């Protein structure tokens, strides 16, 4: 009965061991699945957080850019509006002045034409000769209806204005009386005509210059507004895209974070359940070992208690032949079992039993008792080894599962940190390359602007020199023409010099026209060159500002990434140190629990076969012992009846 109970307990232990091994395998597989989900979730969380930070930074940057560009656009638009208003007023003033000067020149030309006509014998010649000054001559011409009263009033007012200006310039009253000859009147009117033409040319040149300056300013402001609006649209699009991306990432982050928290909770519960099950299995194994130990002790006591009766019977009956046969069968059975299981322990037990049978001496009962004792002790030893091995297996399963879990956690952390570091380092490197390219472009732009400045300065110097020489030549020609015109108009007797005077004056007038045309071309070319220079300079300034801002922001972002790389590298070093310690402990565990020539299942199967074989041999001996006891009782009964 004790042996049957031992068999039952061992069977229950085997079933429990099988169930626990299946549960342990499930724990390990489930832990790997959850750890992989946690690793993936953490990577997604970090990636989403990085995306949110990036988009938030871009939103802040673009908001600042939008505000700055909006202010610049408003300022440029106000400046353009003010410049346009001033230009319109200047143009209106010029148009009125030009109209007045054109009418004055027309009036003077007609008056001079009339006077020159009268000099050739006109009907009003006598009245003109009687006039003692220009005003009187004009009055005579009005009376003779040679000119209209309006023209007469305009010319008279022009003369009075000139007289007033001369008074202010010289500080003395101007001569009130001119020569009464028509030549003196013509000279005065020609002088007024020249002055009017000069004023008209000056007004037109000033208008042209003002128009060019306005057009340059307008073009510059329009370009600034255009580029600023383009940058503003890009900034708004970038901000809108970042806001959308940030909102999407935040939503995904919330979902991923919830999933990650659930996975962490699942992993904690799984770890707790598996650990509890391991503890329960360990306690149950220990309890079963103690039960088997108690059964073995009880069996030994029973066997020792029955050995006296067997000894007495053997001493009386002295059945040698049958006992020898049983002993021989027991030895042969154990030897075959040892060979089958390749068990050194069973071979040694067989040798000991053979020696006991051969040299044990005494009765057969004593030999039976010794053999049974040897077998029982071997069974107890094997059961103790099985109990210790099961306890070691539980310990190994528990420690290996926990250590592998820690290893996976630390490896996952290192992989996540490494991915972050590589990503940030790559982005930092790219940003630094972009900054280097931008700085090279800024250097080239600065060099180009310096060359432009140099060329513009040289062109301006050439222009100023040429313009000064041309203006000087033009002024000389004008003065020479004035002297000749004054001279020939005063002394008509020199008009008999043939066409010489007329030819000289005509040549000088052609020179004057050429110089005026050349000066106008110089001014126009200078204005065009200056306008192109100003436009290009403004574009360079805008480009320079944009590139400098890019350098500033990208350099700042690269430095921030470098700092993050340093921090994450430090964190990774700490995790690597922990992982190294875990790997060392795992190596020790594997050397203790895995790196063996025979696995636990193989050892268990071999040991179970040995125990079963020994129990079978013990059962044979016990059956023989019972037979001998029956014979002994029958023999004692016969003796009493005799």
Order of alpha helices (4+ residues) and beta strands (2+ residues): alpha-alpha-alpha-alpha-alpha-alpha-alpha-alpha-alpha-alpha
